Amino acid sequence: MSNKQAEEVLDTINKNISLSQGNIFQLRKDFEQLYLKFSSKHELNVKIQNVSDIPGFKICAENAQDDHIILFFHGGSFTTGSTKDHLDLCGKLSRASGFCVFSIDYRLAPEYKFPDAVEDCLMSYLWLLKNGIEASQIVIAGISAGGTLALSTLLSLRDNEVELPRAAVCMSPLVDMLFEGHSMVTNKGKDWITQERLEKSRKIYLKGNSLTQPLASPLYADLHGLPPIMIQVGSHELLLDDIIKFYEKAIDSNVEVTFELWKDMFHSFQIFSSCIEEGQNATRNAGKYIKHMLSL
């Protein structure tokens, strides 16, 4: 890795997070503390707006409009993560796009299992429609597992003949639960996530469900009819080859895809944008993309 900023952040992650941690509750606390450590200090307007029993949060940067919404799904391998530790990223997306973000704390494994998280994300989208936001006024965004859930939500909406959002933004999504891409080998040690952690989270989340079930592994879905999608991925990610394969399939399925490959970046580098210039630029690009799409 030649990027000094990324090297320093990666070193900090590895020193503060033990992915072999057996206690999932402690791992959640460790991730929260780490992400908050890298958070900016910008003022945000945060309002609780729960969706039935699902915790929901409307997050608006200064002067952000709420007539259009970014529906955001946090990361965390389906087992960790929350709006709280992704608040900085939500705020930056709101600031860069000029629109408010609505983020939900979907149900996590092992307390819950697939497809509970997908159902929560789908319900949050339907809730927005019920509360006066039109489909064309929504962009779904997610990072890591949240990127997967963004794609799963699109597939569920299409298959249930519900009007689709204007677009989606997927940052480092998990698209293939088989984890067979060659980058799992070539990028080993360059990323902070490990194959062992991916496989453990997969087992906890799916609990016996098929690894190629389309709502869990969007790579195996029929992608025809999906709205425009932006995909961001780092060149040092273990998941790089899987994501490229998904991108190529989406293009072959006549989906409009904006693809960004960020040199020397690792998984979910956008979360650490307060210390990594590429993270700042990638988040800014995502915000500009959302603004453009919601202005059409």
C-alpha positions as CSV (number, residue, x, y, z in Angstrom):
1,M,0.0,0.0,0.0
2,S,1.5,3.3,-1.1
3,N,-1.1,5.6,0.4
4,K,0.3,6.9,3.7
5,Q,-3.0,8.1,5.0
6,A,-4.6,4.7,4.3
7,E,-1.7,2.9,5.9
8,E,-2.1,4.8,9.1
9,V,-5.8,4.2,9.3
10,L,-5.5,0.5,8.5
11,D,-2.9,0.2,11.3
12,T,-5.3,1.9,13.7
13,I,-8.1,-0.4,12.7
14,N,-6.0,-3.5,13.2
15,K,-4.8,-2.3,16.6
16,N,-8.3,-1.4,17.9
17,I,-10.4,-4.2,16.4
18,S,-10.0,-8.0,16.9
19,L,-12.1,-9.7,14.3
20,S,-11.6,-12.9,16.1
21,Q,-13.5,-11.5,19.0
22,G,-16.0,-14.1,20.1
23,N,-18.3,-11.8,22.0
24,I,-20.5,-10.1,19.4
25,F,-21.7,-7.5,21.9
26,Q,-18.1,-6.4,22.7
27,L,-17.3,-6.4,19.0
28,R,-20.2,-4.0,18.4
29,K,-18.9,-1.7,21.1
30,D,-15.4,-1.8,19.6
31,F,-16.6,-0.9,16.2
32,E,-18.7,1.9,17.5
33,Q,-15.8,3.4,19.4
34,L,-13.5,3.1,16.4
35,Y,-15.9,4.7,14.0
36,L,-16.7,7.5,16.4
37,K,-13.0,8.1,16.8
38,F,-12.8,8.9,13.1
39,S,-16.0,11.1,13.0
40,S,-16.0,14.7,12.1
41,K,-17.5,17.4,14.4
42,H,-20.0,19.0,12.1
43,E,-23.4,20.0,13.4
44,L,-26.3,17.8,12.3
45,N,-30.0,17.9,12.9
46,V,-31.1,14.4,14.0
47,K,-34.7,13.5,14.6
48,I,-36.0,10.1,15.7
49,Q,-38.6,8.7,13.3
50,N,-39.2,5.0,14.0
51,V,-40.7,2.7,11.5
52,S,-43.0,0.5,13.5
53,D,-40.5,-1.3,15.8
54,I,-37.5,-0.4,13.7
55,P,-35.4,2.6,15.0
56,G,-35.2,5.3,12.3
57,F,-33.3,8.6,12.2
58,K,-33.8,11.6,9.9
59,I,-30.4,13.2,9.6
60,C,-30.0,16.6,8.0
61,A,-26.9,18.7,7.4
62,E,-27.3,22.5,7.5
63,N,-29.7,23.7,4.8
64,A,-30.4,20.2,3.6
65,Q,-33.8,19.7,2.0
66,D,-36.2,17.0,3.1
67,D,-38.5,16.9,0.1
68,H,-36.1,14.2,-1.3
69,I,-34.6,11.5,0.8
70,I,-31.5,9.3,0.9
71,L,-32.6,6.0,2.5
72,F,-29.4,4.7,4.2
73,F,-28.4,1.3,5.4
74,H,-25.4,1.0,7.6
75,G,-22.6,-1.6,7.4
76,G,-21.3,-4.2,9.8
77,S,-21.4,-7.7,8.2
78,F,-25.1,-8.0,9.3
79,T,-23.9,-8.5,12.9
80,T,-22.7,-5.1,14.0
81,G,-23.2,-1.5,13.2
82,S,-25.8,1.2,13.8
83,T,-26.9,4.6,12.6
84,K,-24.9,6.1,15.6
85,D,-21.5,4.9,14.3
86,H,-22.4,5.8,10.7
87,L,-23.8,9.2,11.6
88,D,-20.7,11.0,10.2
89,L,-21.0,9.3,6.9
90,C,-24.8,10.1,6.8
91,G,-24.0,13.7,7.6
92,K,-21.4,14.0,4.8
93,L,-23.8,12.4,2.3
94,S,-26.5,14.9,3.4
95,R,-24.0,17.8,3.1
96,A,-22.7,16.7,-0.3
97,S,-26.1,16.1,-1.8
98,G,-28.1,18.8,-0.2
99,F,-30.8,16.3,0.9
100,C,-31.7,14.7,4.3
101,V,-30.8,11.1,5.1
102,F,-33.2,8.6,6.6
103,S,-31.2,5.8,8.3
104,I,-32.6,2.7,10.0
105,D,-31.2,0.3,12.6
106,Y,-32.3,-2.9,10.9
107,R,-32.3,-6.2,12.9
108,L,-28.9,-7.8,13.4
109,A,-27.7,-11.4,13.6
110,P,-27.4,-13.5,15.7
111,E,-30.5,-12.3,17.5
112,Y,-32.2,-12.3,14.1
113,K,-31.4,-14.0,10.8
114,F,-31.9,-13.6,7.1
115,P,-34.1,-12.2,5.7
116,D,-35.2,-10.1,8.7
117,A,-32.8,-7.3,7.8
118,V,-34.0,-7.3,4.2
119,E,-37.6,-7.1,5.4
120,D,-36.8,-4.1,7.7
121,C,-35.1,-2.2,4.8
122,L,-38.1,-3.0,2.5
123,M,-40.5,-1.8,5.2
124,S,-38.6,1.5,5.7
125,Y,-38.9,2.2,1.9
126,L,-42.6,1.5,2.0
127,W,-42.9,3.7,5.1
128,L,-41.4,6.6,3.2
129,L,-43.9,6.1,0.3
130,K,-46.8,6.0,2.8
131,N,-45.6,9.2,4.4
132,G,-45.6,11.2,1.2
133,I,-42.2,10.7,-0.4
134,E,-42.5,9.6,-4.0
135,A,-40.3,6.8,-5.3
136,S,-38.6,9.2,-7.7
137,Q,-37.6,11.4,-4.7
138,I,-35.7,8.5,-3.1
139,V,-32.1,7.3,-3.5
140,I,-31.2,4.2,-1.5
141,A,-27.6,4.1,-0.3
142,G,-25.6,1.6,1.8
143,I,-22.1,0.6,2.8
144,S,-20.7,-2.9,3.1
145,A,-23.6,-5.1,4.3
146,G,-25.8,-2.0,3.9
147,G,-24.7,-1.9,0.2
148,T,-25.9,-5.5,0.0
149,L,-29.2,-4.6,1.6
150,A,-29.6,-1.7,-0.8
151,L,-29.4,-4.2,-3.7
152,S,-31.6,-6.7,-1.9
153,T,-34.3,-4.0,-1.4
154,L,-34.2,-3.1,-5.1
155,L,-34.7,-6.7,-6.0
156,S,-37.6,-7.1,-3.5
157,L,-39.3,-4.0,-4.7
158,R,-39.0,-5.0,-8.4
159,D,-40.2,-8.5,-7.7
160,N,-43.2,-7.2,-5.7
161,E,-44.0,-4.7,-8.5
162,V,-43.5,-1.7,-6.2
163,E,-42.2,1.5,-7.9
164,L,-38.4,1.7,-7.7
165,P,-36.4,4.5,-6.3
166,R,-34.6,6.9,-8.6
167,A,-31.2,5.3,-8.0
168,A,-28.9,3.5,-5.5
169,V,-25.4,4.0,-4.2
170,C,-23.5,0.9,-3.0
171,M,-20.2,1.3,-1.2
172,S,-18.2,-1.9,-0.9
173,P,-21.2,-4.2,-1.1
174,L,-21.0,-7.9,-0.4
175,V,-22.5,-9.4,-3.5
176,D,-21.5,-13.0,-3.4
177,M,-21.6,-15.0,-0.2
178,L,-19.4,-17.7,-1.7
179,F,-16.4,-15.3,-1.5
180,E,-14.6,-17.0,-4.4
181,G,-13.1,-14.0,-6.1
182,H,-9.3,-14.2,-6.7
183,S,-8.9,-10.9,-4.8
184,M,-9.7,-12.9,-1.6
185,V,-6.1,-14.2,-2.1
186,T,-4.3,-11.3,-3.9
187,N,-5.6,-8.7,-1.5
188,K,-5.1,-10.7,1.7
189,G,-3.3,-8.5,4.2
190,K,-4.1,-5.3,2.3
191,D,-7.6,-5.1,3.7
192,W,-8.8,-5.0,7.3
193,I,-11.5,-7.6,6.9
194,T,-10.5,-11.2,6.7
195,Q,-11.9,-14.2,4.9
196,E,-12.4,-15.9,8.3
197,R,-14.5,-13.0,9.5
198,L,-16.5,-12.9,6.3
199,E,-17.3,-16.6,6.6
200,K,-18.2,-16.4,10.3
201,S,-20.6,-13.5,9.7
202,R,-22.1,-15.3,6.7
203,K,-22.8,-18.4,8.9
204,I,-24.3,-16.3,11.7
205,Y,-26.5,-14.3,9.3
206,L,-27.7,-17.0,6.9
207,K,-28.1,-19.8,9.4
208,G,-28.5,-22.5,6.8
209,N,-30.0,-20.5,4.0
210,S,-28.6,-20.9,0.5
211,L,-25.3,-19.0,-0.1
212,T,-26.6,-18.1,-3.6
213,Q,-30.0,-16.9,-2.5
214,P,-30.4,-13.7,-4.6
215,L,-31.5,-11.5,-1.7
216,A,-28.3,-12.6,0.2
217,S,-26.0,-12.8,-2.9
218,P,-27.3,-10.3,-5.4
219,L,-24.7,-11.6,-8.0
220,Y,-27.1,-14.5,-8.6
221,A,-30.2,-12.4,-9.1
222,D,-31.8,-11.4,-12.4
223,L,-30.7,-7.8,-12.5
224,H,-33.0,-6.6,-15.4
225,G,-35.2,-3.6,-14.6
226,L,-33.1,-2.2,-11.8
227,P,-32.7,1.6,-11.5
228,P,-29.3,3.3,-12.0
229,I,-26.6,2.3,-9.5
230,M,-23.4,3.8,-8.4
231,I,-20.8,1.3,-7.1
232,Q,-17.6,2.4,-5.2
233,V,-14.9,-0.2,-4.3
234,G,-11.3,0.0,-3.2
235,S,-8.5,-1.7,-5.2
236,H,-7.2,-3.4,-2.0
237,E,-10.6,-5.0,-1.0
238,L,-10.9,-8.7,-0.6
239,L,-14.3,-8.4,-2.2
240,L,-13.0,-6.5,-5.3
241,D,-13.4,-9.3,-7.9
242,D,-16.9,-10.2,-6.7
243,I,-18.0,-6.6,-7.0
244,I,-16.4,-6.3,-10.5
245,K,-18.3,-9.4,-11.5
246,F,-21.5,-7.9,-10.3
247,Y,-20.8,-4.7,-12.1
248,E,-20.2,-6.6,-15.4
249,K,-23.4,-8.6,-14.9
250,A,-25.4,-5.4,-14.3
251,I,-24.0,-3.8,-17.5
252,D,-25.0,-6.9,-19.4
253,S,-28.5,-6.7,-17.9
254,N,-28.8,-3.1,-19.3
255,V,-28.6,-1.5,-15.8
256,E,-27.1,2.0,-15.9
257,V,-24.0,1.7,-13.6
258,T,-21.5,4.3,-12.5
259,F,-18.4,2.4,-11.3
260,E,-15.6,3.9,-9.2
261,L,-12.5,2.0,-8.4
262,W,-10.3,3.8,-5.8
263,K,-6.6,3.0,-5.9
264,D,-5.0,1.6,-2.7
265,M,-8.3,1.8,-0.7
266,F,-9.6,-0.9,1.6
267,H,-13.1,-2.0,2.6
268,S,-15.5,0.8,3.6
269,F,-12.8,3.5,3.3
270,Q,-15.5,6.2,3.1
271,I,-16.2,5.8,6.8
272,F,-12.7,7.0,7.5
273,S,-12.9,10.1,5.3
274,S,-12.0,12.4,8.1
275,C,-8.4,11.1,7.7
276,I,-8.3,9.8,4.1
277,E,-8.5,12.2,1.2
278,E,-9.9,9.5,-1.1
279,G,-12.7,8.8,1.4
280,Q,-13.6,12.5,1.3
281,N,-13.6,12.6,-2.5
282,A,-15.6,9.3,-2.8
283,T,-18.2,10.5,-0.4
284,R,-18.4,13.9,-2.2
285,N,-18.8,12.0,-5.5
286,A,-21.6,9.9,-4.1
287,G,-23.3,13.1,-2.9
288,K,-23.0,14.7,-6.3
289,Y,-24.4,11.6,-7.9
290,I,-27.4,11.6,-5.6
291,K,-28.0,15.3,-6.2
292,H,-27.9,14.8,-9.9
293,M,-30.2,11.8,-9.8
294,L,-32.8,13.5,-7.6
295,S,-32.7,16.6,-9.8
296,L,-33.8,14.7,-12.9
